[in-house]
Amino acid sequence: MPAARDDLPHQVGHRLRARRQALGLTVRGLADAADISPRYVTQAEQGQANLSLLKLQALATALDLPLAAFVSGGPRGAVDGLLAERTPAELAEVAAWLRQRFQPGGCRLIALLGVRGAGKSSVGRRLAARLKRPFVELDAEIARRAELSLAELFALHGEAYYRRLESEALDAVVQASPDAVVATGGSIVTHPENFARLRAAATTVWLRARPEDHWDRVIQQGDRRPMRDHPHAMAELRALLAARAPLYQQADLTVDTAGVSLAAVIEGVSAALAGCRAGG
């Protein structure tokens, strides 16, 4: 049932204020983004402005929500009101839950998370073959776009450039291969915007392991750089895993790989993703 006519300005004002605060914007910041006066924003949030359609549309655009989200009523209005209060990261979490709840037969992109040595590439290739999906290594796509190795990319251009290419590569994968299995870079969880973008587009799976497992797998790959002239490498790896664990725990699914064979990990991930199919 739509909001009563006298209540509509206050409903709109509440959702405007909730959305502005969720985005961390000041009244002045929103006014500048919408090209209207701060006084008008304040009056609109208080339900006192004589709202014009054009100004409301400008506010909606600045707040990155459709105009209908501010004026809807009934069950849809209740949902829109709640969503207006959510941060971008929380909206990504809501989107992930909605996909699992209402699209049980078709996990779209499947994204594997974890620091180096988690087994993302090995698991990803075999999982993709099993599910008959394409496999993409996101860091390889970033290096291809930069026409540099990752080490050269960071040395020449720094992290900001890497994150920009990470965002572009992720968007390209979502558009070109929306049913792919993707091995992500280990640090994507530390970049809120890219992690939110990933979670909105994919079912995320954390391949959880102990520090010793990560260490041994990297060594087995023939890479002894972690220990060379670096006596505190294991302590730093433990600290890194501890710091990122709360971020990895935001994944849709967690599969424990500690002391488990690759074949068993594939079985575990496949079971966790039961119901996913190619092209879902």
N, C-alpha and C positions, 0 to 999 in steps of 0.2 A: 504494500500500500504506500503510495507516495507521501512525502512529508506534507503536513498541513501548510497552507500558503504562508501563514504568519511565522511558522517555524523554519521555513526554508532558508532565509538569510542566516539564521543562527547555525543551522546544519552545515551550510556552505562555509561559514566562518570557522566552525570547529574543525572541519576537514582541511581547510587551507592552513590553519595554524598547526595542526598535527603534522601535516606533510612537510611544512617548512621546518619544523623542529626536528623531524626525522632526518631531513637532509642536512641539518646543521647550519641552516641559513638564518641570518638576522633579518629583521624587517627591512632594513636598508638594502641588504643583499638581494632579497626577493624583489624589492621595488626596482632596483637597478636592472635585474635580469628581465623583468616584465616591462620595463620602461614606463612605469607609473609612479605616482608619488608615494612616499612612505606613509603619509597620512591616510591615503586611500587604502593601503594594505592593512593598516591598523583598524580602520573603520570596517573593512570587509571582514576581518577576523572576529570583530566584535558583533557582527551581524547588523551593523548600523549603516553600511554603505548602500547607496542606490545602485545595485550591481548592474552594469551594462554587459551585454553578451560579449562584446569585443574585449573588455577589460578582464572579464572572467576567463576568456579563452587565453589571453596573454598570461594570466597567473597560472592557469593549468599547464601551458606550454613550459613556463619557467620551472614548474614543479614536476615536470616529466610525468604527468598523469593525464588521461583523457578527460575532457570536460564532463562527460557523464558521471565520472567517479565522484564529483562534488554534489551532484543533484539527485542521484538515484535514491530510491526508497525501497521498502519491503526487504526481503531476504538479501537481494543484491545490494541494497543500500547498506545493510548491516555489514556485509563483506567489504564493500568499498570503504566504509568508515574505519574498519579495522586495518585494512591495507594502507590507508592514508597515514597511519601512525608508525608503519614499519620502515626501518632503514633499508637501503639497497641490499645489504647482506642478508637481512631478514627476509626480504622479498624473494631472494634467490632460494632461501631455505623453504619458503612457502611453495614456490614453483616446483621444487624437487619433490616435496611431499605430495602435491597435487598430481604430478606425473605418476608417482608410485601408486597413489590411491585410485586414480581414474583411468590410467593407461597401463594396467598390469600386464598386458600382452606385448608391450613393445618398448623396452628400454631403448632410448634413442642412442646418442653417443654414450660410450662406456669409457670413463676416464680413470686410469690407474694412478694412484698417488703414493708417494713415499720418497725418502731421500735415496741417494745413490746406493745401490746394492740391495734395494728392496725387491728387485726382480721384475721391474715393470716391463722392460723390453722382452725378456724371455717369456714371461707369463703372457704379455700382450700378443706376441706373435702366435703362440699356440692357442690362446683363447680365441683370437680372431679367426684362425683356421677352423677351429671347432664350431664356432657360431656362423661361419661363412660370411664374415664381415671383413672390410679392409682394415689394415693396421697402419697407424700413423705414429711416428715418434715426433713429438712437438718440437723438441730442441733441434732435431734435424731439419725441420721446416724453417725454424728461425735462422739456422746457419745458412740454409739455401737462400733465404731472402736477403741476408746480409752479405752473402758471397764471402763469408769469413768463417773460420772456426769459432766456437764459442769463446775460447781463450783470447783469440785476436779481437773478437767483438767487444768483450769486456775491457781489454787493455786499451783499445782505440776509442771506444765510444761510451763505456760505462753502463751502469745498470739501467738508467732511464731509457736508453735506446733499446736495450734488450727487452724491457717491459713493453715498449711500444710495438716491437716486432712480435712479441709473444701474443699481444692482443690481436694484432692483424692476422697472425698465423692461426690462432684459435677461431676467429671469425671465419676465416677461409675454410677451415676444416668443417665447421658447422654447416656452412653453405654447400660445400662440394661433397662431403662424405658424412652426412648426418647420422649414419648408422655405424661409424667406425669405432674400433677399439683404439684408444689413444694413450700412449705412455707420456705423461706430463713431466715437465721439469720439476725437480724436487722442491724448488722454492716458490712455486706458483701460489701455494697457500699463504705466503707472507705478503702477497700483493692483493689487498682487499678487492679492488676493481676486477682484476683478472680472475680471481678465485670466485667472485660472485658471478661473473660471466660464465665461467666453466660450470658452476653448480646449476645455473639456470638452463644450461643446454644439455647437461649430461647426467647420467647416473654415476656417481663417484664412488670408487672403491679404494680404501686404504689397505695396502699390503703391509701389515704391521710385522715388525721383526725386532729382535734384540740388537744392541750395538754390535755384539760379536758376530751375528749373522751378516749384518751389512759389511763389516770389516772383511770377513772371510770370503764373501762373494766377490768383493772388489779385487782381493788378492788372487782369487781363482781365475779372474778374468785376465790376469797377467799384469795388472797395474799395481806396482809397489810404491807409487808416489805418496800414498797416505802416510807411510812410515819413514820415508827417506828424509833424513835431517829434520825430523819433526817428532821429537820424543813425547809430546803431549797430544798427539793426534787422536788417540783413543778417548782421552778425557774430553777433548773438544767435540768428538762425535757424540759422546753421551750427552753433553750439554745441549748440542744441536737438536738431538731427538727429543730431549725433555722439553725444550722450548717450543718445538713445533707440534708436539703431541696434541695439545688442545685444539690446534687448527686441523690436524688430520682427523681428529675425532668428529669433526663436522661432516665427514663423508657420509654418504647415504648408507654405505656398507663397509664393514671391516672384516678382513680375512687374515687370520694369524698365520704367518709363514715361518715362525721360529722353529728350527729343527725339522722342517717338513720338506719332503722331496718336491721337485718341480711338478711331477705328475699329480701329487696329492694337492698341491696348491691350485692347479688347474681345476681339479675336481671341486675343491672348496669354493673357488670363485664361481664356477659354473653353477653349483648348487645355490649360492647366494643370489645369483642372477636368474634363477629358475623362472621361465616364462618369457625371457628376452628372445627375440628372433631377429634375423636379418631384415632390415627395412622396416623395423618396428617404429 
